[in-house]
């Protein structure tokens, strides 16, 4: 029984990381209806900035964490301001192709640094002894990562539902022309959405880097891995990203722990979530919490 609960804990940890990594995609899509294919590179940049500030600049980790989020906030805002602002009103496919190009540019820039070719790891910040509860263990890094994840997700959820700026972002997502008619700056909202997504990406990168180590290929691949999470939860739903992330994490861990272990298979944890995704989308094409919009005829 302890093995079962150990898999559940592992699934929740992995799923919460997926949810935080997916949050940036949801924020951008929620305000601009654009899928950002450079999100994984921003996740990696946030992790590497934190490492550089902590190890190379000898700044305390909690200050480095906040500074990296602020730096990545500005980086993502600059990307939107320089490359994407001019594409407002253009076909969505044009904007998506620009994000794909940005992913390649950021790949090249990071490969010019030591982070592109070498592996790094954060210094140990927490006790090495895991927390044991009823035969189930969880490391301090995983526990703190899950707590930070849910604090951030709760904060972003409140921001969208209660704050004036968050409501403006939701309004722009629903109807850009109507939002402009009541004085909302659509370009400003787009910039803020990208910047906020960069902030959440940096947080995700720091947590992922602490758990898995700092490897560029692993970090930036999260930008693609979490797409099924976003699609399953609903492209514009923060709650959907959380629920879908935990579902995906649990499916992966149970598939790896039971199917691979008992049936002698390999890699079912990577494949099974996509099979479940296809089945669910056949029943709910807009995802678990996605909004079904009825176009006017």
Secondary structure, DSSP 8 states (H G I E B T S, - for coil): -HHHHHHHHHHHHHHHHHHHHHHHHHHHHHHH----TTHHHHHHHHHHHHHIIIIIS---HHHHHHHHHHHHHHHHHHHIIIIIGGGTTS-HHHHHHHHHHHHHHHHHHHHTSGGGTS-B-----S-SS-EEETTEEE-HHHHHHHHHHHHHHHHHHHHHHHSHHHHHHHHHHH-HHHHHHTT--HHHHHHHHHHHHHHHHHHHHHHHHHHH-B-HHHHHHHHHHTHHHHHHH-TT-HHHHHHHHHHHHHHHHHIIIIIHHHH---SHHHHHHHHHHHHHHHH-TT-SS--------
